Amino acid sequence: MAAKRLSVVVTRRLPAPVAERMAELFDVHHAGEETSPDRARLMELLPEADILVPTITDVIDAPLLAAAGDRLKLVANYGAGVDHIDVNTARARGILVSNTPGVLTEDTADMGLALMLAVLRRMTEGMAQMQEGVWEGWAPEALLGTRLRGKTLGILGMGRIGQAMARRARAFGMEIHYHNRRRLHPGLEEPLEATFHERLDALCTRADVISVNCPHTPSTFHLLNARRLRFLKPSAVVVNTSRGEVIDENALTRMLRAGELAGAGLDVYERGQGVNPRLRELPNVVLLPHMGSATREARLEMGEKVLINMQTFADGHRPPDQVVPAML
């Protein structure tokens, strides 16, 4: 007699190859489509679920986990970040949590470099002139930007993505400085010719560009606060492809509007979709809608990791990408 298939609740529609394979392996129920699921609908489905598959913008908090009852045993997150999941409460309730680390590294680093180039070389301003039909032709001082070669990139968070950013920046002739909870092993640090700063304040004073590549945790909330942002040079640029909460967005906006910073390239925001409207008005700010991992390859690889975590759990083993509070 065949074993009963596990019941899975998915918060929104996943790429077709992932969804099709999941449906072959499990009894799948959908709480939403493209946008975030209705919370009431999700809470209605959860009591019958063995596995929950959320995405990085779905809030999986203590009340939601309590509504699931005792049947839910795995939250298989479709994404690397888990700051939207109450991992401690899940653990206390005997619920495992897994994520999809590693698959977003190269794509997110590509986007970080693209934002850096777009701001320093004033690409969006040039595009606006062309699209609006107001370009008056080449001129010696028109749309003068900043060269990358010889500039200092300050990396806040030297994990996989931070190191990938460093490799790209080195190819453009930039100097690499970084701040991290722990200094890298010399075998990783030396090929990048990277300089470690134990104090973030010291890194800020050196950086021509500062790139945020650390997760959002209680200790990193507003790590780039108003005081630290003021250590940056007026010619400095801020790039963030990690988590919006790491930067005090109001302070950043005030400094950009006052001309106390040269520009910013942002793919994430402190209030999610609630982008500060004053940022939208600035020509020296490039805003993207959380596109860092938006490649077909990354989204399929994320799905493959989710499926492996789910199937490993279904086979009676711990998921290979299990998250525990000590990892956060």
Beta strands, then each sheet from edge to edge (+ up, - down):
strand 1: 7-10
strand 2: 27-30
strand 3: 51-53
strand 4: 74-76
strand 5: 96-98
strand 6: 152-156
strand 7: 175-179
strand 8: 194-196
strand 9: 209-212
strand 10: 237-240
strand 11: 263-266
strand 12: 285-287
strand 13: 322-323
sheet 1: 2+ 1+ 3+ 4+ 5+ 13-
sheet 2: 8+ 7+ 6+ 9+ 10+ 11+ 12+
end
